[in-house]
Amino acid sequence: MTASFLLAAQRSNQVRSERSRIKASVRRRHITLAEVLDSPAVQTMRISDLLECVPGISPMKSSKLLLTLGLGYYRPIETLTRYERGEIFRLLRLRHPLIRVRP
């Protein structure tokens, strides 16, 4: 195996473990979605994966929310505009008022 392959594999493992830690923190309500969205580790993650780790948001609720906004289920977080992020937070607050989305 080449050195570049090993470096890429190591970096992939770091990103996966960071994503796992972030999702667990969101699930336990230690951090909010707003705090997570700027993290480099989640930029290539699907928005649906992040929404579904929020307590009270099932895959069905996540897909309905994204459909309401006209966003694809598999859309990466890094492609969301500032407006789309704001609309996600607005809809989450309206439909699920107990969910903390902003600090």
Disulfide bonds with the S-S distance in Angstrom:
none
